């Protein structure tokens, strides 16, 4: 899975541990959920941090939902669940890694 590099040009807010937005561990950095998308700091600016392509999480039998115990994060038109350092999203009868 590759991550697209799209600078969020007009992002004046500085994310951090006390900014009020959900922190989402993602590979070697932390994303912040903000307005239905994810931001990450990158070389002095903020990028949209969105996966490229479709990556199915095979063998994921846990059913995420309101009371599953995993943090939910609004992501575009759906909800992702933070689980084991990545995000899962329901997609056509299976779970995707985001």
C-alpha positions as CSV (number, residue, x, y, z in Angstrom):
1,X,0.0,0.0,0.0
2,X,1.3,3.4,-0.9
3,X,0.4,6.7,0.8
4,X,-0.5,9.6,-1.4
5,X,1.4,12.9,-0.9
6,X,-1.0,15.8,-1.1
7,X,-0.1,18.9,0.8
8,X,-2.9,20.4,2.8
9,X,-2.0,24.0,1.7
10,X,-4.3,26.1,3.9
11,X,-3.9,24.2,7.2
12,X,-3.2,26.8,9.9
13,X,-4.0,24.5,12.8
14,X,-1.0,22.7,14.5
15,X,-1.8,19.2,15.5
16,X,-0.3,17.6,18.6
17,X,-1.1,15.5,21.7
18,X,-3.4,18.2,23.1
19,X,-5.0,19.6,19.9
20,X,-8.3,17.8,20.5
21,X,-8.2,15.6,17.3
22,X,-7.9,11.8,17.4
23,X,-4.3,10.5,17.0
24,X,-4.1,7.5,14.7
25,X,-0.8,5.6,14.6
26,X,0.2,5.0,11.0
27,X,3.4,3.2,10.0
28,X,6.3,5.5,11.1
29,X,4.2,8.6,12.0
30,X,1.0,9.8,13.6
31,X,-2.0,11.0,11.7
32,X,-4.6,13.3,13.1
33,X,-8.3,12.9,12.2
34,X,-9.7,16.3,11.2
35,X,-12.9,17.1,9.3
36,X,-13.3,13.5,7.9
37,X,-9.7,13.1,6.7
38,X,-6.3,12.5,8.1
39,X,-3.4,14.9,8.3
40,X,0.3,14.2,9.0
41,X,3.2,16.5,9.5
42,X,5.7,16.3,6.7
43,X,8.8,18.5,6.2
44,X,7.3,21.6,7.8
45,X,3.8,21.4,6.4
46,X,0.7,19.2,6.7
47,X,-0.2,16.5,4.2
48,X,-3.4,14.6,3.6
49,X,-2.5,11.0,4.6
50,X,-4.7,8.7,2.5
51,X,-3.8,5.3,1.3
52,X,-3.5,4.6,-2.4
53,X,-5.2,1.5,-3.8
54,X,-7.4,-1.1,-2.1
55,X,-5.9,-3.3,0.6
56,X,-8.1,-6.0,2.1
57,X,-7.4,-7.1,5.6
58,X,-7.7,-10.9,5.1
59,X,-8.6,-13.1,8.1
60,X,-10.1,-10.3,10.2
61,X,-12.9,-12.0,12.0
62,X,-13.5,-9.3,14.6
63,X,-16.7,-7.3,13.9
64,X,-16.2,-3.6,14.5
65,X,-19.1,-1.4,15.7
66,X,-20.3,1.0,18.3
67,X,-19.3,-1.1,21.3
68,X,-16.4,-3.1,19.9
69,X,-13.8,-1.4,22.1
70,X,-11.8,0.2,19.3
71,X,-11.7,3.9,18.7
72,X,-13.8,5.0,15.7
73,X,-12.6,7.8,13.4
74,X,-14.8,9.5,10.8
75,X,-13.1,9.1,7.4
76,X,-14.8,10.6,4.4
77,X,-18.2,8.9,4.0
78,X,-17.5,6.1,6.4
79,X,-16.1,5.2,9.8
80,X,-12.7,3.6,10.3
81,X,-11.7,1.7,13.5
82,X,-8.2,2.0,14.9
83,X,-7.0,-1.5,15.6
84,X,-3.4,-2.8,16.1
85,X,-1.8,0.4,14.8
86,X,-3.8,0.8,11.7
87,X,-7.4,1.5,10.6
88,X,-10.0,-0.9,9.4
89,X,-13.0,0.1,7.3
90,X,-15.9,-2.1,6.3
91,X,-16.0,-2.6,2.5
92,X,-18.2,-5.0,0.5
93,X,-18.4,-7.7,3.1
94,X,-14.8,-7.6,4.3
95,X,-12.5,-5.2,6.2
96,X,-9.9,-3.0,4.5
97,X,-6.6,-1.7,5.9
98,X,-6.5,2.1,5.6
